[in-house]
Amino acid sequence: MSAHDGRILPQVDLNGADWRRSSHSSGNGACVEVAAVADLVAVRDSKNAQGPALVFTPREWRAFLRGGLRHT
């Protein structure tokens, strides 16, 4: 289990996740991959597919895409 926004989230099983790379990737290997898993968004380094991944709620991911977190 891990702490997240004051909540405890279970470990997320990323086996079998459908990882996708941005269409804006340059192809030089310096990319991130994203997968929707269990109502969460997982992000990993494409060069280290077996390494760690960051996991966000959909709200956090939308805030990231907008360019910043909004505190409510």
CHARMM internal coordinates of N, CA and C (Angstrom, degrees):
IC EDIT
DIST 1 N 1 CA 1.4488
DIST 1 CA 1 C 1.5219
ANGL 1 N 1 CA 1 C 109.00
DIST 1 C 2 N 1.3206
ANGL 1 CA 1 C 2 N 114.66
DIHE 1 N 1 CA 1 C 2 N 152.93
DIST 2 N 2 CA 1.4571
ANGL 1 C 2 N 2 CA 119.24
DIHE 1 CA 1 C 2 N 2 CA 178.96
DIST 2 CA 2 C 1.5196
ANGL 2 N 2 CA 2 C 109.70
DIHE 1 C 2 N 2 CA 2 C -139.11
DIST 2 C 3 N 1.3366
ANGL 2 CA 2 C 3 N 115.85
DIHE 2 N 2 CA 2 C 3 N 151.27
DIST 3 N 3 CA 1.4594
ANGL 2 C 3 N 3 CA 120.89
DIHE 2 CA 2 C 3 N 3 CA 178.90
DIST 3 CA 3 C 1.5182
ANGL 3 N 3 CA 3 C 109.31
DIHE 2 C 3 N 3 CA 3 C -80.81
DIST 3 C 4 N 1.3301
ANGL 3 CA 3 C 4 N 116.79
DIHE 3 N 3 CA 3 C 4 N 142.38
DIST 4 N 4 CA 1.4546
ANGL 3 C 4 N 4 CA 120.97
DIHE 3 CA 3 C 4 N 4 CA -178.35
DIST 4 CA 4 C 1.5226
ANGL 4 N 4 CA 4 C 107.97
DIHE 3 C 4 N 4 CA 4 C -157.10
DIST 4 C 5 N 1.3145
ANGL 4 CA 4 C 5 N 116.83
DIHE 4 N 4 CA 4 C 5 N 115.28
DIST 5 N 5 CA 1.4706
ANGL 4 C 5 N 5 CA 121.08
DIHE 4 CA 4 C 5 N 5 CA -178.49
DIST 5 CA 5 C 1.5264
ANGL 5 N 5 CA 5 C 111.95
DIHE 4 C 5 N 5 CA 5 C 51.00
DIST 5 C 6 N 1.3157
ANGL 5 CA 5 C 6 N 116.48
DIHE 5 N 5 CA 5 C 6 N 36.24
DIST 6 N 6 CA 1.4471
ANGL 5 C 6 N 6 CA 119.62
DIHE 5 CA 5 C 6 N 6 CA 179.90
DIST 6 CA 6 C 1.5190
ANGL 6 N 6 CA 6 C 113.66
DIHE 5 C 6 N 6 CA 6 C 80.11
DIST 6 C 7 N 1.3273
ANGL 6 CA 6 C 7 N 117.24
DIHE 6 N 6 CA 6 C 7 N -1.44
DIST 7 N 7 CA 1.4575
ANGL 6 C 7 N 7 CA 121.75
DIHE 6 CA 6 C 7 N 7 CA 178.77
DIST 7 CA 7 C 1.5248
ANGL 7 N 7 CA 7 C 108.66
DIHE 6 C 7 N 7 CA 7 C -107.66
DIST 7 C 8 N 1.2960
ANGL 7 CA 7 C 8 N 115.72
DIHE 7 N 7 CA 7 C 8 N 158.57
DIST 8 N 8 CA 1.4573
ANGL 7 C 8 N 8 CA 120.91
DIHE 7 CA 7 C 8 N 8 CA 174.81
DIST 8 CA 8 C 1.5255
ANGL 8 N 8 CA 8 C 107.54
DIHE 7 C 8 N 8 CA 8 C -101.62
DIST 8 C 9 N 1.3300
ANGL 8 CA 8 C 9 N 115.47
DIHE 8 N 8 CA 8 C 9 N 122.11
DIST 9 N 9 CA 1.4560
ANGL 8 C 9 N 9 CA 120.46
DIHE 8 CA 8 C 9 N 9 CA 178.23
DIST 9 CA 9 C 1.5235
ANGL 9 N 9 CA 9 C 109.45
DIHE 8 C 9 N 9 CA 9 C -106.43
DIST 9 C 10 N 1.3211
ANGL 9 CA 9 C 10 N 116.99
DIHE 9 N 9 CA 9 C 10 N 142.52
DIST 10 N 10 CA 1.4665
ANGL 9 C 10 N 10 CA 119.21
DIHE 9 CA 9 C 10 N 10 CA 175.61
DIST 10 CA 10 C 1.5173
ANGL 10 N 10 CA 10 C 109.80
DIHE 9 C 10 N 10 CA 10 C -70.35
DIST 10 C 11 N 1.3211
ANGL 10 CA 10 C 11 N 115.85
DIHE 10 N 10 CA 10 C 11 N 160.52
DIST 11 N 11 CA 1.4566
ANGL 10 C 11 N 11 CA 120.49
DIHE 10 CA 10 C 11 N 11 CA 173.49
DIST 11 CA 11 C 1.5213
ANGL 11 N 11 CA 11 C 108.23
DIHE 10 C 11 N 11 CA 11 C -60.07
DIST 11 C 12 N 1.3110
ANGL 11 CA 11 C 12 N 117.24
DIHE 11 N 11 CA 11 C 12 N 140.02
DIST 12 N 12 CA 1.4522
ANGL 11 C 12 N 12 CA 122.38
DIHE 11 CA 11 C 12 N 12 CA -178.91
DIST 12 CA 12 C 1.5246
ANGL 12 N 12 CA 12 C 108.31
DIHE 11 C 12 N 12 CA 12 C -99.32
DIST 12 C 13 N 1.3222
ANGL 12 CA 12 C 13 N 116.73
DIHE 12 N 12 CA 12 C 13 N 126.59
DIST 13 N 13 CA 1.4581
ANGL 12 C 13 N 13 CA 121.73
DIHE 12 CA 12 C 13 N 13 CA 178.10
DIST 13 CA 13 C 1.5218
ANGL 13 N 13 CA 13 C 108.51
DIHE 12 C 13 N 13 CA 13 C -82.48
DIST 13 C 14 N 1.3287
ANGL 13 CA 13 C 14 N 116.73
DIHE 13 N 13 CA 13 C 14 N 112.90
DIST 14 N 14 CA 1.4595
ANGL 13 C 14 N 14 CA 121.56
DIHE 13 CA 13 C 14 N 14 CA -177.92
DIST 14 CA 14 C 1.5238
ANGL 14 N 14 CA 14 C 112.69
DIHE 13 C 14 N 14 CA 14 C -96.44
DIST 14 C 15 N 1.3331
ANGL 14 CA 14 C 15 N 116.65
DIHE 14 N 14 CA 14 C 15 N 1.32
DIST 15 N 15 CA 1.4600
ANGL 14 C 15 N 15 CA 119.84
DIHE 14 CA 14 C 15 N 15 CA 175.96
DIST 15 CA 15 C 1.5236
ANGL 15 N 15 CA 15 C 108.74
DIHE 14 C 15 N 15 CA 15 C -64.48
DIST 15 C 16 N 1.2977
ANGL 15 CA 15 C 16 N 117.02
DIHE 15 N 15 CA 15 C 16 N 131.23
DIST 16 N 16 CA 1.4544
ANGL 15 C 16 N 16 CA 121.13
DIHE 15 CA 15 C 16 N 16 CA 179.06
DIST 16 CA 16 C 1.5155
ANGL 16 N 16 CA 16 C 114.19
DIHE 15 C 16 N 16 CA 16 C 80.41
DIST 16 C 17 N 1.3363
ANGL 16 CA 16 C 17 N 117.92
DIHE 16 N 16 CA 16 C 17 N 5.54
DIST 17 N 17 CA 1.4653
ANGL 16 C 17 N 17 CA 120.86
DIHE 16 CA 16 C 17 N 17 CA 178.49
DIST 17 CA 17 C 1.5233
ANGL 17 N 17 CA 17 C 109.53
DIHE 16 C 17 N 17 CA 17 C -65.35
DIST 17 C 18 N 1.3142
ANGL 17 CA 17 C 18 N 116.54
DIHE 17 N 17 CA 17 C 18 N 145.18
DIST 18 N 18 CA 1.4603
ANGL 17 C 18 N 18 CA 122.93
DIHE 17 CA 17 C 18 N 18 CA 178.58
DIST 18 CA 18 C 1.5247
ANGL 18 N 18 CA 18 C 108.23
DIHE 17 C 18 N 18 CA 18 C -91.11
DIST 18 C 19 N 1.3368
ANGL 18 CA 18 C 19 N 116.94
DIHE 18 N 18 CA 18 C 19 N 86.71
DIST 19 N 19 CA 1.4567
ANGL 18 C 19 N 19 CA 122.48
DIHE 18 CA 18 C 19 N 19 CA -177.09
DIST 19 CA 19 C 1.5205
ANGL 19 N 19 CA 19 C 110.22
DIHE 18 C 19 N 19 CA 19 C -75.84
DIST 19 C 20 N 1.3188
ANGL 19 CA 19 C 20 N 116.46
DIHE 19 N 19 CA 19 C 20 N 136.02
DIST 20 N 20 CA 1.4629
ANGL 19 C 20 N 20 CA 121.75
DIHE 19 CA 19 C 20 N 20 CA 178.34
DIST 20 CA 20 C 1.5187
ANGL 20 N 20 CA 20 C 110.40
DIHE 19 C 20 N 20 CA 20 C -128.24
DIST 20 C 21 N 1.3040
ANGL 20 CA 20 C 21 N 115.17
DIHE 20 N 20 CA 20 C 21 N 144.12
DIST 21 N 21 CA 1.4613
ANGL 20 C 21 N 21 CA 122.33
DIHE 20 CA 20 C 21 N 21 CA 178.52
DIST 21 CA 21 C 1.5280
ANGL 21 N 21 CA 21 C 108.30
DIHE 20 C 21 N 21 CA 21 C -106.38
DIST 21 C 22 N 1.3020
ANGL 21 CA 21 C 22 N 116.57
DIHE 21 N 21 CA 21 C 22 N 145.37
DIST 22 N 22 CA 1.4602
ANGL 21 C 22 N 22 CA 121.35
DIHE 21 CA 21 C 22 N 22 CA -179.32
DIST 22 CA 22 C 1.5239
ANGL 22 N 22 CA 22 C 111.26
DIHE 21 C 22 N 22 CA 22 C -59.67
DIST 22 C 23 N 1.3223
ANGL 22 CA 22 C 23 N 116.22
DIHE 22 N 22 CA 22 C 23 N 143.39
DIST 23 N 23 CA 1.4651
ANGL 22 C 23 N 23 CA 120.66
DIHE 22 CA 22 C 23 N 23 CA 174.52
DIST 23 CA 23 C 1.5276
ANGL 23 N 23 CA 23 C 110.70
DIHE 22 C 23 N 23 CA 23 C -69.00
DIST 23 C 24 N 1.3331
ANGL 23 CA 23 C 24 N 117.28
DIHE 23 N 23 CA 23 C 24 N -12.17
DIST 24 N 24 CA 1.4602
ANGL 23 C 24 N 24 CA 122.20
DIHE 23 CA 23 C 24 N 24 CA 178.29
DIST 24 CA 24 C 1.5259
ANGL 24 N 24 CA 24 C 112.32
DIHE 23 C 24 N 24 CA 24 C -88.40
DIST 24 C 25 N 1.3346
ANGL 24 CA 24 C 25 N 117.40
DIHE 24 N 24 CA 24 C 25 N 0.11
DIST 25 N 25 CA 1.4658
ANGL 24 C 25 N 25 CA 121.03
DIHE 24 CA 24 C 25 N 25 CA -179.76
DIST 25 CA 25 C 1.5242
ANGL 25 N 25 CA 25 C 109.55
DIHE 24 C 25 N 25 CA 25 C -62.93
DIST 25 C 26 N 1.3013
ANGL 25 CA 25 C 26 N 114.74
DIHE 25 N 25 CA 25 C 26 N 141.19
DIST 26 N 26 CA 1.4648
ANGL 25 C 26 N 26 CA 119.64
DIHE 25 CA 25 C 26 N 26 CA -176.70
DIST 26 CA 26 C 1.5203
ANGL 26 N 26 CA 26 C 112.58
DIHE 25 C 26 N 26 CA 26 C -84.25
DIST 26 C 27 N 1.3186
ANGL 26 CA 26 C 27 N 118.45
DIHE 26 N 26 CA 26 C 27 N -10.87
DIST 27 N 27 CA 1.4522
ANGL 26 C 27 N 27 CA 120.45
DIHE 26 CA 26 C 27 N 27 CA -179.17
DIST 27 CA 27 C 1.5160
ANGL 27 N 27 CA 27 C 113.74
DIHE 26 C 27 N 27 CA 27 C 84.94
DIST 27 C 28 N 1.3391
ANGL 27 CA 27 C 28 N 118.30
DIHE 27 N 27 CA 27 C 28 N 6.33
DIST 28 N 28 CA 1.4602
ANGL 27 C 28 N 28 CA 120.46
DIHE 27 CA 27 C 28 N 28 CA -179.68
DIST 28 CA 28 C 1.5263
ANGL 28 N 28 CA 28 C 112.56
DIHE 27 C 28 N 28 CA 28 C -89.37
DIST 28 C 29 N 1.3186
ANGL 28 CA 28 C 29 N 117.70
DIHE 28 N 28 CA 28 C 29 N 5.30
DIST 29 N 29 CA 1.4590
ANGL 28 C 29 N 29 CA 121.48
DIHE 28 CA 28 C 29 N 29 CA 177.82
DIST 29 CA 29 C 1.5071
ANGL 29 N 29 CA 29 C 114.60
DIHE 28 C 29 N 29 CA 29 C 89.56
DIST 29 C 30 N 1.3137
ANGL 29 CA 29 C 30 N 118.65
DIHE 29 N 29 CA 29 C 30 N -7.21
DIST 30 N 30 CA 1.4667
ANGL 29 C 30 N 30 CA 122.11
DIHE 29 CA 29 C 30 N 30 CA -179.59
DIST 30 CA 30 C 1.5248
ANGL 30 N 30 CA 30 C 108.93
DIHE 29 C 30 N 30 CA 30 C -95.53
DIST 30 C 31 N 1.3112
ANGL 30 CA 30 C 31 N 116.28
DIHE 30 N 30 CA 30 C 31 N 69.84
DIST 31 N 31 CA 1.4626
ANGL 30 C 31 N 31 CA 120.94
DIHE 30 CA 30 C 31 N 31 CA -174.57
DIST 31 CA 31 C 1.5273
ANGL 31 N 31 CA 31 C 110.44
DIHE 30 C 31 N 31 CA 31 C -129.47
DIST 31 C 32 N 1.2999
ANGL 31 CA 31 C 32 N 114.87
DIHE 31 N 31 CA 31 C 32 N 164.81
DIST 32 N 32 CA 1.4495
ANGL 31 C 32 N 32 CA 120.85
DIHE 31 CA 31 C 32 N 32 CA 168.45
DIST 32 CA 32 C 1.5220
ANGL 32 N 32 CA 32 C 108.00
DIHE 31 C 32 N 32 CA 32 C -113.35
DIST 32 C 33 N 1.3079
ANGL 32 CA 32 C 33 N 115.55
DIHE 32 N 32 CA 32 C 33 N 155.23
DIST 33 N 33 CA 1.4565
ANGL 32 C 33 N 33 CA 121.85
DIHE 32 CA 32 C 33 N 33 CA 176.38
DIST 33 CA 33 C 1.5189
ANGL 33 N 33 CA 33 C 107.90
DIHE 32 C 33 N 33 CA 33 C -120.33
DIST 33 C 34 N 1.3198
ANGL 33 CA 33 C 34 N 116.24
DIHE 33 N 33 CA 33 C 34 N 148.71
DIST 34 N 34 CA 1.4608
ANGL 33 C 34 N 34 CA 122.50
DIHE 33 CA 33 C 34 N 34 CA -176.06
DIST 34 CA 34 C 1.5169
ANGL 34 N 34 CA 34 C 108.90
DIHE 33 C 34 N 34 CA 34 C -127.68
DIST 34 C 35 N 1.3366
ANGL 34 CA 34 C 35 N 116.25
DIHE 34 N 34 CA 34 C 35 N 142.57
DIST 35 N 35 CA 1.4649
ANGL 34 C 35 N 35 CA 121.60
DIHE 34 CA 34 C 35 N 35 CA 176.37
DIST 35 CA 35 C 1.5215
ANGL 35 N 35 CA 35 C 109.19
DIHE 34 C 35 N 35 CA 35 C -142.11
DIST 35 C 36 N 1.3231
ANGL 35 CA 35 C 36 N 116.00
DIHE 35 N 35 CA 35 C 36 N 140.60
DIST 36 N 36 CA 1.4587
ANGL 35 C 36 N 36 CA 121.50
DIHE 35 CA 35 C 36 N 36 CA 172.83
DIST 36 CA 36 C 1.5209
ANGL 36 N 36 CA 36 C 107.31
DIHE 35 C 36 N 36 CA 36 C -89.15
DIST 36 C 37 N 1.3398
ANGL 36 CA 36 C 37 N 116.24
DIHE 36 N 36 CA 36 C 37 N 122.76
DIST 37 N 37 CA 1.4583
ANGL 36 C 37 N 37 CA 121.53
DIHE 36 CA 36 C 37 N 37 CA -175.95
DIST 37 CA 37 C 1.5228
ANGL 37 N 37 CA 37 C 109.11
DIHE 36 C 37 N 37 CA 37 C -140.06
DIST 37 C 38 N 1.3147
ANGL 37 CA 37 C 38 N 116.59
DIHE 37 N 37 CA 37 C 38 N 121.47
DIST 38 N 38 CA 1.4714
ANGL 37 C 38 N 38 CA 121.43
DIHE 37 CA 37 C 38 N 38 CA 173.93
DIST 38 CA 38 C 1.5303
ANGL 38 N 38 CA 38 C 112.66
DIHE 37 C 38 N 38 CA 38 C 50.00
DIST 38 C 39 N 1.3211
ANGL 38 CA 38 C 39 N 117.34
DIHE 38 N 38 CA 38 C 39 N 49.98
DIST 39 N 39 CA 1.4680
ANGL 38 C 39 N 39 CA 122.88
DIHE 38 CA 38 C 39 N 39 CA 179.61
DIST 39 CA 39 C 1.5210
ANGL 39 N 39 CA 39 C 113.22
DIHE 38 C 39 N 39 CA 39 C 62.77
DIST 39 C 40 N 1.3264
ANGL 39 CA 39 C 40 N 116.95
DIHE 39 N 39 CA 39 C 40 N 23.02
DIST 40 N 40 CA 1.4545
ANGL 39 C 40 N 40 CA 122.78
DIHE 39 CA 39 C 40 N 40 CA 176.15
DIST 40 CA 40 C 1.5172
ANGL 40 N 40 CA 40 C 108.60
DIHE 39 C 40 N 40 CA 40 C -129.84
DIST 40 C 41 N 1.3293
ANGL 40 CA 40 C 41 N 116.51
DIHE 40 N 40 CA 40 C 41 N 170.00
DIST 41 N 41 CA 1.4631
ANGL 40 C 41 N 41 CA 121.72
DIHE 40 CA 40 C 41 N 41 CA 177.15
DIST 41 CA 41 C 1.5212
ANGL 41 N 41 CA 41 C 107.36
DIHE 40 C 41 N 41 CA 41 C -119.17
DIST 41 C 42 N 1.3266
ANGL 41 CA 41 C 42 N 116.19
DIHE 41 N 41 CA 41 C 42 N 122.07
DIST 42 N 42 CA 1.4603
ANGL 41 C 42 N 42 CA 121.68
DIHE 41 CA 41 C 42 N 42 CA 178.97
DIST 42 CA 42 C 1.5179
ANGL 42 N 42 CA 42 C 109.02
DIHE 41 C 42 N 42 CA 42 C -104.06
DIST 42 C 43 N 1.3456
ANGL 42 CA 42 C 43 N 117.12
DIHE 42 N 42 CA 42 C 43 N 143.13
DIST 43 N 43 CA 1.4507
ANGL 42 C 43 N 43 CA 123.27
DIHE 42 CA 42 C 43 N 43 CA -178.74
DIST 43 CA 43 C 1.5252
ANGL 43 N 43 CA 43 C 107.57
DIHE 42 C 43 N 43 CA 43 C -132.35
DIST 43 C 44 N 1.3506
ANGL 43 CA 43 C 44 N 115.93
DIHE 43 N 43 CA 43 C 44 N 134.44
DIST 44 N 44 CA 1.4636
ANGL 43 C 44 N 44 CA 119.73
DIHE 43 CA 43 C 44 N 44 CA 178.75
DIST 44 CA 44 C 1.5204
ANGL 44 N 44 CA 44 C 110.31
DIHE 43 C 44 N 44 CA 44 C -140.56
DIST 44 C 45 N 1.3169
ANGL 44 CA 44 C 45 N 115.15
DIHE 44 N 44 CA 44 C 45 N 165.24
DIST 45 N 45 CA 1.4584
ANGL 44 C 45 N 45 CA 123.38
DIHE 44 CA 44 C 45 N 45 CA 176.21
DIST 45 CA 45 C 1.5248
ANGL 45 N 45 CA 45 C 108.03
DIHE 44 C 45 N 45 CA 45 C -80.37
DIST 45 C 46 N 1.3200
ANGL 45 CA 45 C 46 N 117.81
DIHE 45 N 45 CA 45 C 46 N 123.98
DIST 46 N 46 CA 1.4635
ANGL 45 C 46 N 46 CA 120.35
DIHE 45 CA 45 C 46 N 46 CA -177.46
DIST 46 CA 46 C 1.5178
ANGL 46 N 46 CA 46 C 112.55
DIHE 45 C 46 N 46 CA 46 C -64.06
DIST 46 C 47 N 1.3351
ANGL 46 CA 46 C 47 N 118.02
DIHE 46 N 46 CA 46 C 47 N -24.19
DIST 47 N 47 CA 1.4649
ANGL 46 C 47 N 47 CA 121.23
DIHE 46 CA 46 C 47 N 47 CA 179.17
DIST 47 CA 47 C 1.5183
ANGL 47 N 47 CA 47 C 112.11
DIHE 46 C 47 N 47 CA 47 C -78.16
DIST 47 C 48 N 1.3294
ANGL 47 CA 47 C 48 N 117.50
DIHE 47 N 47 CA 47 C 48 N -14.27
DIST 48 N 48 CA 1.4577
ANGL 47 C 48 N 48 CA 121.49
DIHE 47 CA 47 C 48 N 48 CA -176.68
DIST 48 CA 48 C 1.5334
ANGL 48 N 48 CA 48 C 108.79
DIHE 47 C 48 N 48 CA 48 C -134.47
DIST 48 C 49 N 1.3231
ANGL 48 CA 48 C 49 N 115.66
DIHE 48 N 48 CA 48 C 49 N 65.49
DIST 49 N 49 CA 1.4644
ANGL 48 C 49 N 49 CA 121.06
DIHE 48 CA 48 C 49 N 49 CA -174.34
DIST 49 CA 49 C 1.5281
ANGL 49 N 49 CA 49 C 112.94
DIHE 48 C 49 N 49 CA 49 C -61.03
DIST 49 C 50 N 1.3057
ANGL 49 CA 49 C 50 N 118.15
DIHE 49 N 49 CA 49 C 50 N -25.93
DIST 50 N 50 CA 1.4671
ANGL 49 C 50 N 50 CA 121.08
DIHE 49 CA 49 C 50 N 50 CA 179.16
DIST 50 CA 50 C 1.5202
ANGL 50 N 50 CA 50 C 112.52
DIHE 49 C 50 N 50 CA 50 C -90.95
DIST 50 C 51 N 1.3133
ANGL 50 CA 50 C 51 N 116.62
DIHE 50 N 50 CA 50 C 51 N -2.62
DIST 51 N 51 CA 1.4553
ANGL 50 C 51 N 51 CA 121.37
DIHE 50 CA 50 C 51 N 51 CA -178.63
DIST 51 CA 51 C 1.5153
ANGL 51 N 51 CA 51 C 112.42
DIHE 50 C 51 N 51 CA 51 C -81.33
DIST 51 C 52 N 1.3201
ANGL 51 CA 51 C 52 N 116.49
DIHE 51 N 51 CA 51 C 52 N -168.07
DIST 52 N 52 CA 1.4602
ANGL 51 C 52 N 52 CA 120.65
DIHE 51 CA 51 C 52 N 52 CA -177.22
DIST 52 CA 52 C 1.5198
ANGL 52 N 52 CA 52 C 112.46
DIHE 51 C 52 N 52 CA 52 C -70.81
DIST 52 C 53 N 1.3046
ANGL 52 CA 52 C 53 N 115.17
DIHE 52 N 52 CA 52 C 53 N 160.08
DIST 53 N 53 CA 1.4647
ANGL 52 C 53 N 53 CA 122.22
DIHE 52 CA 52 C 53 N 53 CA 175.84
DIST 53 CA 53 C 1.5224
ANGL 53 N 53 CA 53 C 108.18
DIHE 52 C 53 N 53 CA 53 C -130.28
DIST 53 C 54 N 1.3103
ANGL 53 CA 53 C 54 N 115.57
DIHE 53 N 53 CA 53 C 54 N 148.31
DIST 54 N 54 CA 1.4536
ANGL 53 C 54 N 54 CA 121.23
DIHE 53 CA 53 C 54 N 54 CA 172.58
DIST 54 CA 54 C 1.5163
ANGL 54 N 54 CA 54 C 107.49
DIHE 53 C 54 N 54 CA 54 C -92.62
DIST 54 C 55 N 1.3311
ANGL 54 CA 54 C 55 N 116.80
DIHE 54 N 54 CA 54 C 55 N 143.97
DIST 55 N 55 CA 1.4621
ANGL 54 C 55 N 55 CA 120.88
DIHE 54 CA 54 C 55 N 55 CA -178.27
DIST 55 CA 55 C 1.5239
ANGL 55 N 55 CA 55 C 108.70
DIHE 54 C 55 N 55 CA 55 C -125.11
DIST 55 C 56 N 1.3295
ANGL 55 CA 55 C 56 N 115.07
DIHE 55 N 55 CA 55 C 56 N 130.68
DIST 56 N 56 CA 1.4603
ANGL 55 C 56 N 56 CA 122.37
DIHE 55 CA 55 C 56 N 56 CA -176.72
DIST 56 CA 56 C 1.5213
ANGL 56 N 56 CA 56 C 110.43
DIHE 55 C 56 N 56 CA 56 C -125.21
DIST 56 C 57 N 1.3078
ANGL 56 CA 56 C 57 N 116.29
DIHE 56 N 56 CA 56 C 57 N 153.28
DIST 57 N 57 CA 1.4601
ANGL 56 C 57 N 57 CA 120.07
DIHE 56 CA 56 C 57 N 57 CA 168.14
DIST 57 CA 57 C 1.5218
ANGL 57 N 57 CA 57 C 106.76
DIHE 56 C 57 N 57 CA 57 C -74.45
DIST 57 C 58 N 1.3312
ANGL 57 CA 57 C 58 N 118.31
DIHE 57 N 57 CA 57 C 58 N 159.90
DIST 58 N 58 CA 1.4640
ANGL 57 C 58 N 58 CA 119.44
DIHE 57 CA 57 C 58 N 58 CA 176.67
DIST 58 CA 58 C 1.5375
ANGL 58 N 58 CA 58 C 112.60
DIHE 57 C 58 N 58 CA 58 C -56.47
DIST 58 C 59 N 1.3097
ANGL 58 CA 58 C 59 N 117.13
DIHE 58 N 58 CA 58 C 59 N -37.96
DIST 59 N 59 CA 1.4741
ANGL 58 C 59 N 59 CA 120.88
DIHE 58 CA 58 C 59 N 59 CA 178.67
DIST 59 CA 59 C 1.5296
ANGL 59 N 59 CA 59 C 111.13
DIHE 58 C 59 N 59 CA 59 C -62.41
DIST 59 C 60 N 1.3267
ANGL 59 CA 59 C 60 N 116.47
DIHE 59 N 59 CA 59 C 60 N -44.64
DIST 60 N 60 CA 1.4621
ANGL 59 C 60 N 60 CA 120.34
DIHE 59 CA 59 C 60 N 60 CA 178.64
DIST 60 CA 60 C 1.5281
ANGL 60 N 60 CA 60 C 111.06
DIHE 59 C 60 N 60 CA 60 C -63.99
DIST 60 C 61 N 1.3222
ANGL 60 CA 60 C 61 N 116.16
DIHE 60 N 60 CA 60 C 61 N -40.32
DIST 61 N 61 CA 1.4615
ANGL 60 C 61 N 61 CA 120.24
DIHE 60 CA 60 C 61 N 61 CA -179.31
DIST 61 CA 61 C 1.5315
ANGL 61 N 61 CA 61 C 110.62
DIHE 60 C 61 N 61 CA 61 C -65.11
DIST 61 C 62 N 1.3391
ANGL 61 CA 61 C 62 N 117.44
DIHE 61 N 61 CA 61 C 62 N -42.32
DIST 62 N 62 CA 1.4645
ANGL 61 C 62 N 62 CA 120.44
DIHE 61 CA 61 C 62 N 62 CA 177.41
DIST 62 CA 62 C 1.5354
ANGL 62 N 62 CA 62 C 110.20
DIHE 61 C 62 N 62 CA 62 C -61.96
DIST 62 C 63 N 1.3249
ANGL 62 CA 62 C 63 N 116.81
DIHE 62 N 62 CA 62 C 63 N -39.99
DIST 63 N 63 CA 1.4632
ANGL 62 C 63 N 63 CA 120.43
DIHE 62 CA 62 C 63 N 63 CA 178.41
DIST 63 CA 63 C 1.5251
ANGL 63 N 63 CA 63 C 110.46
DIHE 62 C 63 N 63 CA 63 C -63.85
DIST 63 C 64 N 1.3193
ANGL 63 CA 63 C 64 N 116.36
DIHE 63 N 63 CA 63 C 64 N -41.22
DIST 64 N 64 CA 1.4628
ANGL 63 C 64 N 64 CA 120.25
DIHE 63 CA 63 C 64 N 64 CA 177.45
DIST 64 CA 64 C 1.5312
ANGL 64 N 64 CA 64 C 110.43
DIHE 63 C 64 N 64 CA 64 C -60.63
DIST 64 C 65 N 1.3222
ANGL 64 CA 64 C 65 N 116.64
DIHE 64 N 64 CA 64 C 65 N -45.25
DIST 65 N 65 CA 1.4627
ANGL 64 C 65 N 65 CA 120.63
DIHE 64 CA 64 C 65 N 65 CA -179.23
DIST 65 CA 65 C 1.5215
ANGL 65 N 65 CA 65 C 111.76
DIHE 64 C 65 N 65 CA 65 C -65.01
DIST 65 C 66 N 1.3396
ANGL 65 CA 65 C 66 N 116.63
DIHE 65 N 65 CA 65 C 66 N -31.50
DIST 66 N 66 CA 1.4616
ANGL 65 C 66 N 66 CA 121.02
DIHE 65 CA 65 C 66 N 66 CA 177.50
DIST 66 CA 66 C 1.5324
ANGL 66 N 66 CA 66 C 110.70
DIHE 65 C 66 N 66 CA 66 C -74.35
DIST 66 C 67 N 1.3186
ANGL 66 CA 66 C 67 N 117.07
DIHE 66 N 66 CA 66 C 67 N -21.88
DIST 67 N 67 CA 1.4502
ANGL 66 C 67 N 67 CA 119.62
DIHE 66 CA 66 C 67 N 67 CA 178.20
DIST 67 CA 67 C 1.5028
ANGL 67 N 67 CA 67 C 114.99
DIHE 66 C 67 N 67 CA 67 C 109.99
DIST 67 C 68 N 1.3115
ANGL 67 CA 67 C 68 N 118.54
DIHE 67 N 67 CA 67 C 68 N 12.78
DIST 68 N 68 CA 1.4512
ANGL 67 C 68 N 68 CA 119.21
DIHE 67 CA 67 C 68 N 68 CA 176.66
DIST 68 CA 68 C 1.4939
ANGL 68 N 68 CA 68 C 112.67
DIHE 67 C 68 N 68 CA 68 C 168.86
DIST 68 C 69 N 1.3080
ANGL 68 CA 68 C 69 N 115.92
DIHE 68 N 68 CA 68 C 69 N 157.96
DIST 69 N 69 CA 1.4538
ANGL 68 C 69 N 69 CA 121.81
DIHE 68 CA 68 C 69 N 69 CA 178.38
DIST 69 CA 69 C 1.5094
ANGL 69 N 69 CA 69 C 110.16
DIHE 68 C 69 N 69 CA 69 C -86.79
DIST 69 C 70 N 1.3036
ANGL 69 CA 69 C 70 N 115.96
DIHE 69 N 69 CA 69 C 70 N 140.13
DIST 70 N 70 CA 1.4564
ANGL 69 C 70 N 70 CA 121.42
DIHE 69 CA 69 C 70 N 70 CA 174.11
DIST 70 CA 70 C 1.5112
ANGL 70 N 70 CA 70 C 107.63
DIHE 69 C 70 N 70 CA 70 C -107.41
DIST 70 C 71 N 1.2879
ANGL 70 CA 70 C 71 N 116.11
DIHE 70 N 70 CA 70 C 71 N 126.37
DIST 71 N 71 CA 1.4619
ANGL 70 C 71 N 71 CA 120.53
DIHE 70 CA 70 C 71 N 71 CA -179.82
DIST 71 CA 71 C 1.5198
ANGL 71 N 71 CA 71 C 109.22
DIHE 70 C 71 N 71 CA 71 C -86.57
DIST 71 C 72 N 1.3281
ANGL 71 CA 71 C 72 N 115.36
DIHE 71 N 71 CA 71 C 72 N 130.51
DIST 72 N 72 CA 1.4578
ANGL 71 C 72 N 72 CA 119.19
DIHE 71 CA 71 C 72 N 72 CA 178.94
DIST 72 CA 72 C 1.5032
ANGL 72 N 72 CA 72 C 110.73
DIHE 71 C 72 N 72 CA 72 C -115.88
END
COOR INIT
IC SEED 1 N 1 CA 1 C
IC BUILD
